[in-house]
């Protein structure tokens, strides 16, 4: 795992790449590298900060070149099937000089060109200079586990990096906020690709690659992977399906345990992480686990984590987190956010604890809820979708009246489903977004000093709606909802947060349930089957039972949530938030109306997420001195 960056330009990129490397140092403190290719009147600077996981020797240094082709690469991620690819490429005559998966990608590109990404099983973002074609090839993994951002501030200038903040550090990207993304953020609590919080900085969508010419212009962006829509029910019996899934999940887990450095697992005690630990224990004899517990018992799952740790004889570390400990690490946690997000601090705390206790790699159960219906909105969204479908027969005056009575939270929040026209077949997406909205469109109209930004539909950039549409339409409504949750909640929120928050502590997190082969196999099962009984995941419980045993404490889904609703009542916390959200300089930078913000500050009935999302955004903008 690493931080990568590059600048393609006509001037010397070194003075700009040095601060970029400093901004990415936390992602890879083991080794740093910078190489500039002289390409006639053009220059390509490639930079890397390396967290050494596979092949700790100097042979894994980046940027890495291929002497046979003259190609160069900087790479962030893990390709779990690299041993098989290395064997296949060796039979085709390729010679290797290291044991790293980085070199395997270099050779794979030499053999298969852009189609090499279709053979990679893992999480990755990389940039590769193709010497023969005189172009830069960039690619990102299928699920969006590893980020890749790029910008074209002027003609002839192209930049890319693992983090938005790194591009900002180059001095070549202006600190201008993107008006559309500000509204997307307040709706969702996170930004949504291809836009970012900064105007002019884009995120390469998951499962895509791009080619950039020597002149710095984008020649092509192409999608190389699509999760095929669910069409019909599985022809096989349920037990056969479950056994196939167990086998695939076990393989995905074993592949993710390849490491030359200490490795362990996050263990909450929930079904996903418990199943993961059981599979790890089968693969190796010694497993380290980490969990966080809270004094507030309603939020504490630590007894279940201890049960799993004892059952599978792991070396378990438990961290009890209270308000004082939270406050001690909070500023560092907020600083770790590459882009503002109202989630992610839980990952920062457990990742920091794991790193301080000697781990460099941690496996995570992230992704199981998206596949198996582990959230309440798997029940709620279909109900809102039915309301949307019925609303087609309402006169427009009635729809507008219903929308006008929608609230910021509670049952009446569902009436925001009437905020926009909904094409047939997209009711579930609109309903999901409505169920998740922090600040729906009508509520945002009071917050902003200027007009609403165009190009947003139910809190989503139009480009992302088209990205979802191009994947096809699942015949099963719950499979369709699962796809949206996988692409949005997982791809744009939890995976991005997991990356930035874990890498802040130089810890690599590997997620097993996001393995694309496993996901494809799960997608052959009707959503009505695998997502039934939401949010308690009875199908996954059947999947896990032979591994966890009948005496595992199966229970209703709880979720790993910090007790923010309690902690935000603390006087010091309230003072911190009040100071930031009443700072006229910050509000002016954002274009927010102070009176509207004050009403939110003073409304004790609002869920914690609304106030917290506003605070995180304002703090990020203030720290990075960004403005509209």
N, C-alpha and C positions, 0 to 999 in steps of 0.2 A: 504494500500500500504506500502511496506516495502523494506528493503534490507535484503537478506538472504545469508548465506554462510555455508560451512561445510568442515571439513577435516576428512577423514577416513584413519587411519594410525596406526603404532605400537608405536609411541612416544606421548608425551603429546602435544596436539594441541593448548593449551591455548596461549602460547607465540606467535604463528603465527596467531591465530584468533583475538587477541586484535587489531593489526594494521589493519586487515581486517575490523573489526567493525568500527574503526575510519574512514576508507576510505568510508564506507557506511553510515556514520552517517547522511549525508544530506538527505538520502532517508527515514529516520525514526527517527526524533529527539524526539519523544514522549516517547519512551521506548526502552531499549536495554536489550538483554538477551543472555546468553551463558550457554550451558549445555553440559557436556561431559559424554558419556555413556561408562562405563567400560565393555568391551566385551572380557573377557579372556585376551589374550595377545594383543588384538586390542583396539583402542580407536576411538570413533566417536564424534567429536566436532560439535555441531550445534549452529549457531549464528544468531541473528536477530536484526535489528534496525527497530522500528515500527513507522509508521505514522498512528495514530489511527483514523479510519473512522467509523467503526461499533463496537459498544460496547466499550466505552472509559474506562471502568473499568479495574482493574487489572486482571479480569477474561480472558481478551483477550491477556494476556502476552504470548510471544513466547521466546524460543521453548515451544510448548504445547504438553502435553502427554495425552494419552487415558488410564485411569486407568484400564479399562476392558481388553485391549489388550496388554498394554505395549508399544504401538507404540508412536513415537514422530514425530512432524512436524515443519518445518519452511515454511512459505507461503508468497508469494508476489502477491497481486492482489485483485480482487473483483469477487465473484461468485454471480451474480445478482439474480439467482433463488434459493438462499440458503433458503429463508423462506419455499418454497414448498418442497425442499429436507428435511428440518428439520422436517416438518410435517409428511412426508412419513416415515422417519427414526424413528420418535417418535412412530408411529403406529407399527413399527417392534420391539419395545422394547428398543430402544436406549435412554439413559438418558443424558441430556445436562446440563452443569454447567455454560454456558455463552450464550450470544446472538450473538457470532461472527460466521462469515462464516468459519473461520479457523477450529473450532471444528466440523462444519458440514462436512468438507472434511475428517477429521479424522474418523468420524463415517461412512461416505460414503465408505471409503476405507475398514473399518472393515466389512461392509455389502457386498460390491461388488468387492473388490479387485481392480486390475488395471482397470477394466471396469468402475469404478466410474468416470473417466475423461470424459467418453462419456455422462455423465449426467450433467456435469457442463456447465453452460451458462455464459460466462464472460471472463475475462482476468486473466491469472494466470501463475505462475511458482512456483513449490513447490518441496520440498524434504521430504520424509517420511520414517522413519526407521520402517521396518516391523520386529517386534520382533520375530514372529513365524518362518518366513522364513530366518531370519538373513541376510537381504539384504536392501539396500537403493533403494527406488523407487523415481524417479524424473520425472516430467511431465511439459509440456509447452502448452499453449493455442493454439487454431487452427490457428489463424491469425498471431501469433507472436507479440502480444501486449506487453507481459512481457518477458524480456530476461532471459536466463539461460546459463551460461558458465561453462565449466569444463576442468580439466587438469589432466594428469597422468604423473607427472614429473619423476617418477621412479616406479619400481615394488613395489606394496603394498601401494602406496600413491595415493589417489584420492581426488581432491578438486573441489568444485563448488561455484559459487557466482553469484550475480545479475549483476556484472560489471566486465569487464576485468581488470580494474585498481585495483579492490579489490583483485583479484588473484595475481596481481603483488605485492601488499602490503604485502602479506603473507611471502615474502622472499623465497618461495618455487618454484616460477616460474621465469625462467630466462628472461632477457630483450632482447630477441632475436626476431627480426622482421621476419615475414613470407615472403619469397621472392615472393611466388605466390600471396599473398594478396596485396602486394605493387603494383603489376601490375593490379590486379583486381580493386584496389582503383583508380589508375590513369585512368583506362578505365571508371569507373562508377561514381567516386566521393564519394564512400562509400564502405565498405567491404561487402562481401557476404558470408553467412553461407554455410557449417559448419565451414569454416575457420574464423579466426580473424586476427587482425593486429599482434598478437604475435604467434610465432611458438610454437606449442604444446598446445595451448589453443583453444578449440572448442566451437561452439555454437550448442546447441540442436535445431534441426530444428522444426519449428512450427508443431503442431498436432502430436507430438511424445512423447513417454515416454521411459525411460530406467531403467534397473535394474543393480545394482552394488553389487557384492558379498562382503562378509566380508573381503575377501582378497584384496579388492580394484580393482578387475578386472571387466570390463563391461561384464555382462552376456548376455544382450539382449538390442537392441534398436528397438522399433516397432512404426509404424505409426498407429494412432488410428482414424484419420479422413482424408477424402479426399473430396474435392469439386467435386462432380460428373460432368462429362463432359456434356455440352449442346448437346442434340441429335436432337430434333425436336421442331417445333414451339409450343407455348402454345395453347391448344385446347380451351381455354376460350376466351371470348371477351375482348377487350382492357380495357373497363371500369371496368370489374370485376377484371382484373389483377391489375389495378391501385388501386382499393379500397382495395384489399388484401394487397398490398404493404404498403399502408398508415396505415392500421390497424397493420401490423407487425412492422412498423417503430415506430408507436406511443407506442406500447408495449415495444419495445427495449428502447425507450427514458424514459418511466416511470420507468422501472426497474433500469435504471442508475441514478435515482434521489434519491435512498435510501441512506441516509447519516445521521450520527449523528453530522456532522460538517457543516459549511457554504459551500454552493454549488452555482455555477453560470455557465456561458457559455462564450466561446470565440465567438465573433461576428465580422466577417469581413464585412458583408453586402452582401456577395455572396450568391448564391442559397442554398448551403449546410447548412451553419450556420444559415441563415434566416429561413429555414424550421425547423431546430432543435429548435430554439427559439420559433417558433410558436407552436410546439408540447409541449415544456416545459410549455409555458403559459397556454395551455389547461389543463395540468396536475396539476399545482399549481397556486396560485394567485400572487405569488411574484417571479420574476426572476431577477437575477443580470447578467449583461453582461459587457464584456471588449473588447475593440478594440484598435488597433494602427493605427495612421495615419501619413502621411509624408508631409513635405512642398513641395516636388516634386509632383505636381498634377497628373502627368502621372501614379504614383504608388499609389495614395491615393484613398481608397474606403470609407473613413470615412463618407461622406454624405449619402451613402447607409446604413451604419451601424446605423447612427442616425435615418434614416427613419424607419428602423425596430424596433429600440429601442422605438421610439415614438409610432409606431403603436401598439406594444404589451405592452406598458407601463412598460418597464423594468427599473431597477435602473442601469443606464448605466455609465460606466467610460471610458473616451477616453484619450489615451496617445498620444501626438504628439511627434514623434521621429525625431530628426534631427541629423546631423553629430556629433555635440558636445555630445548629449545624447548617441548616438551610441558608440562613443569613450570612454565615461565614463564607460559603462558597458561591453565593448568588451572583455577585458581580462578575466573577470569572465565568460562571455559566452563561450569563447574558452576553459577555464579551465573545463567547465561543460561537454565537449565532452568525453565520455567514450572511444570511438574510433574516429579516424579522420573522418570527414564528411564535405563536402562543403556546406551542408544545415543545417537547424536546429536552427540557431540563431534567426529566427523569433519566434519560439516557446519559446525560452529562454526569450526573452524580454516580450512577452505577459504573460507568466507564472509568471515571477518575478513581473510584475506589479499587476497581480491578487492576488498573495500571499501577497504582501505588502499592498494590500487593503482589506485583511481580509479573502480571500477565502482559502479553503483547497482542494476543489474538483472543477474541471471545465469540463464541457462537450464540446466536439469538433466535428465539422462537417467533420473531416478527414475521407476519405474513399469514399465519394460520387463521386469524379472525376474518381476513378478507376472503379466504377460500371457503370457509365453513360457517359463515353467518354468525360471527362472534360479536355483533353490535346490535343494539336495540333498533336502529333504523332499518334493519332487515325486515322488521315487522311494520314499522311506522311508514316507511317510504311507499310501499304498495298501497297503503290506505290513502295517502295523500295523492298518489297517482290516480286512484279511482275518483277522487274529488276533482282532479284536473280533467279527467275524461268526461265526467258529468257536467262540468262547467262549460263545455262546448255548446251545450244546449241552453245555457242561460243567456238572456239578453246582455249586451255589453254593459249596460248601466248597472245591472245586478253584479256582474263580475267586478266592476270598478268599485262598487259599494262594499263588497266583501273584502277586496284588497285594502280598502281604506281603513277597515276595522282590524286588520292584522296587527299583532303585537310583536314585541321584540323577543318574547319567550312565552312559554305556556301553550295551551291548546290552540289559541287563536293565531299563533305563529304560522300554522299550516295555511292560513288564508293568503299568505304571500305567494302561494302557487299561482295566483292570478296576476302577478306583477308583469307578466310578459306573455306573448303568444307562444303556444307550444305545438310544434309540428307533430303529426301523428307518429307514434313509435318512440317519441322522446319524453313521454310522460314520466317514466321511471327516473330518468336523469334529472329532470326538473324537480321531481318530488324529493329525490335524494338531496339535491342542493338546498331545497327549501328546509328540509329537516335539519340540515347542518349549519344553516346560515347564522352567523353572529350578528351582522348588521345587513339585513335585506335592503334592496334598492330604495324603498320608500323611507326607511330609517336613515339611510345615508344622505338623503337629500337635505336633511337638517344639519348634517355635520360639515359638509363642504361649502366653501365660500363661492366656488364657481359651479358651472353646470356639470351634469353627469357626463362621464367619458363614454364615447360610443365604442362599439365593438365588444360589448360584454352581454352575455346571456346567462341569467341566473348565476351571476358571480364568476363566470368562466370566460376567458378570452375566446373569441370566435375561432382562433386557430386551434385551440385545444378541443373545442366542440367538434371541429372537422377531423382532428386526429382520432377522436373516439368514433366518429361516424365511419371513417375509412376502415375501422376494424371489423365492420359488419354488425349485424343485429342478431343477438341470440334469440332463439325461438322461445326460450323459457325466461319469463320476467325476472325470476330470482337470479338466474345466471347473468342476465343483463345487469342487474344491480350489483352483483358480485364483481363484474368487470369494471364498473364505474368506481367501486370502492377500491379495487386493486390499482386502477390507474390514477385515481385522485388521492384518496386518503393515504394509500400506501406509497404510490410513486411520487407524489408531489409534497407529501407531508412527512410520513414516518421514516421513509428511506432517506430522504434528504436530511432530516433532523438527525437520524442515526449516524450518517456520515460526518456531518460537521461537528456534532457534539462528542462523538467518540474520538475523532481525529484531533480534537482540541487537546486530548490527553495522550496523543500518539498511540491510540489503541485501535486495532483493526477489528471491526465487527463483521461477522459472516452470518448471513441469514439463510436458513435452510429451506423454509417454505416458499421462498421466491425462486428456487431452482426452476428454470423454464421447462425442463423435461417433466418434472413433477407437476407443475402447473398445467401443462398440456394434458397430462394423463387425468388429472382431477377434472379438467374441463369436459371430459367425455361423460361425466356424471351430471344428471339434471340438477339444476340449481335447487329445485323443489325437494331434492333428496339430500344433497350435501349441505344445504343451508337451512334445512328444516329446524324447527324448535329454537329459532334465534331468540336471545343471543347465547344460548347455553350449549350449542354445538353437539347434539347427540350423535350425529354421524361421525364426527371426529372422535368422540368417546368410544364408539365401536372400533374405530381404527386403532385407537391406543390401548384398548383393554388387554389384548394378549401381551402387550409390552409392559404395561403398568400394573397389571394384576387386578383382581376383583376387589381387593381391599384398599385400592387407591381412593382417597377421599374425593370422589366425584361430587361436584356441587354446582350451583348456579354460577354463571359467569360473573366475575367481579371486576376485573380489569386493573391494570397497574396505574393508578391515579394518585397524584400527590394531594394532600389535604389543603389545597389552595383556599377553598371556601372558608376554612378555619384560619389559616395563616394570614390571609389578607386582612383579617380584622385586627392584626397586631398594630399597635400605634406607630412603631417605627416603619413598618411596611407601608402603612397608609400615608405617613408623612413623605416617604420616598416617592410614592406614586403621585401624590398631590403636588409635590414640588415640580415634578417633570411635566405633568399635564396642565399645569397653570402657567407654565413658562411661555410668555407671549412669543419669544424668539422661536421656540420649537414649533408652536402652533402655526406661526406664520410660514415657517419652512414647509410645513405640511399642507397649508391652505385649509386648516380646520377652523371652524367657528367656535370661539371660546365659550359662548353661552351654551351651545349644544354639548360640548365636552363637560362643562360644569354640571349639567343635568344628569349626565351619566355618572359622574363622580359622586353625586349626592343621592343617587337612587340605590338604596340599600337592598331593594328587591331583586336587582339584576343578578344573574349568575356570574360567578367570578370571571368567566372566560371573556366577557365583554370588556371589562375594565382592564384586565391583564393584557388583552390583545392591543388595546390602545396604548397602554404604557410601554409595552415592548417595542411597538412601532416608533413611538416618540423618542424613546431612549436610543434606538438604533440610529435614527436620523440625527439626533444631537451628537452622538459619539462620532459619526462619520461626516458631520458637517454637510450633509446633503440637503438639497432644497429643490422645490419645483422650479 
